[in-house]
Amino acid sequence: MVCVDGSVLDSYDAYKKTIASLTNISTENTPINAERFARSVVLAVDRLYAEYGFVAFVKLDAAGAGGWSCMSPDQHSILYNHTLTQNERIDYVNNYIQTNVIDEHLPTHAVVEEFVEAELRPGNILADYTVCGLLINGKFFPTSINLCGTDSGQYIEQWAASHAEFLDDNDNDWQAMFETYVEMSEYESKKFNYSNGVYAGDLFISKGKREHKQRDWNIRRGGRSTPEALIMFDNYQVNYECKVILNLNTIINSIRLTNEQLFNLYTNICDELANGSYKMYPFSTSYGYFGQTDDGDFLKFNFVINPLLFVDNQQKSLSKDQHREYLYNIVKQIISHHIYLIINSEHK
């Protein structure tokens, strides 16, 4: 853990003490604070490499869910390139912070963790899971496991199920993951007095050694996502969640709609996808809305759908790595149809 004040922390007690001592001045988004934060991140990356031989993965905002903060090695190779000088890499991180942090204050702390190469699962998806359950009087009761699809460390899709067979997965792996969370939840229940409520978190199954690697320690306690909640009912064996973001300029160049047109467009699309033949249900999250920027109008959706509906022209089930493109093309086709209706109505 790296704190915005420059501290590199490797114990929970040190984390609590340091976070409690932060002031508005030390977290203010200034060039001096940003440079200090960037320097401590690079030092932590180097320490992980020097002491353990690990390539790192940095999440700049450990307290937030913003995808911008995931600095994956494939997109930010400069940060992890040890042939470059520290100052070159510090400058890179500093510039990234100053470009992407638009708030008055910087993130309070970042996570610098081991980069894990995960196994592949059927459908060419990495073994990146969310283990879900409930804590009741300190005992963990599993409800589902989600297989997650990511892009440069950011979640873009997931398959949720109550049993391994519904994901073409392995019963023994699921049992082992549940047992890991039994141990974790028992420890948290005793150490931090969290005994009742939602308990869910993310882990990898590493390639080769097949170890369980906790993913960024983002333990959820206060909420349950819609797909996870649906799985808790017996009539939902498996579901698929996917985020879709579309700039309308990619459909019709230079098109700009009024606020009322955008609202009607978004509403009509949601209605057609949910009530028509596709049975794709949009649900409300930060990924479900429409808006306007200088670059154009956009629509954002978060869908949940039965993945058994994803079939090719021969009615053969599509593999998991084809699901997102299949869904994306359906949404784009329907958006295009509705935009043309709007344009034609204006020229009558």
Summary of the structure (lengths in Angstrom):
residues: 348
radius of gyration: 22.3
end to end distance: 61.1
largest distance: 70.8
contacts: 1027
relative contact order: 0.10
helix: 40%
strand: 27%
